[in-house]
């Protein structure tokens, strides 16, 4: 027994047997529907017959599938039983294709592919009609949607309507009460301006966050009054704070109170 010893890390080492490496094999490519029926065929049973006929242009090969395997089964329509085998060539000049079988301890090289055949459906009317029915079935199966509308007389109430809002479903009662307490309502302009003036009477520089807390007004609503009455400081030492414009000040600069800065 001649062989090659294969060594690979972390892989079980096996011996490669080359006793049948000189065998010449056929590579036969069959249509998809033939391959599907071949996989369902029992091991050791006959799947078909290959016939050879000599002609002036060379030998012709035909392949006949067992009739019982071509009958409709498992929702599949009947398939053609008679096929032609076209002799082809292997791609590439120096291309070698080998077939091997893997057992528990030995890898056997069964032979080298020397001939290639392409199995095709014959052009006779009976085979053509059977083939067209098969292709039509495959096309309809691909276009069949995954979901279907089924009309039924029974009522299925998977979702029951409710008068509970989405907010009530996903928030607790305490969270809703807290949000209600923190909800800010807009006051009239005179009231807001009075609160701003009273706040700046105590502090010359106040941050926007503190002004929102003091007045209790929405921040977007309060900004309009701040741009009207105040100046925003962008430089140190009172950066990011508001200060009254000169025309709104009614306190002495020397007696100005401490500032509130964030």
Beta strands, then each sheet from edge to edge (+ up, - down):
strand 1: 3-5
strand 2: 15-17
strand 3: 24-29
strand 4: 48-55
strand 5: 58-65
strand 6: 82-88
strand 7: 98-102
strand 8: 106-121
strand 9: 230-233
strand 10: 241-244
sheet 1: 1+ 2- 8- 3-
sheet 2: 1+ 2- 8- 6+ 5- 4+
sheet 3: 1+ 2- 8- 7+
sheet 4: 9+ 10-
end
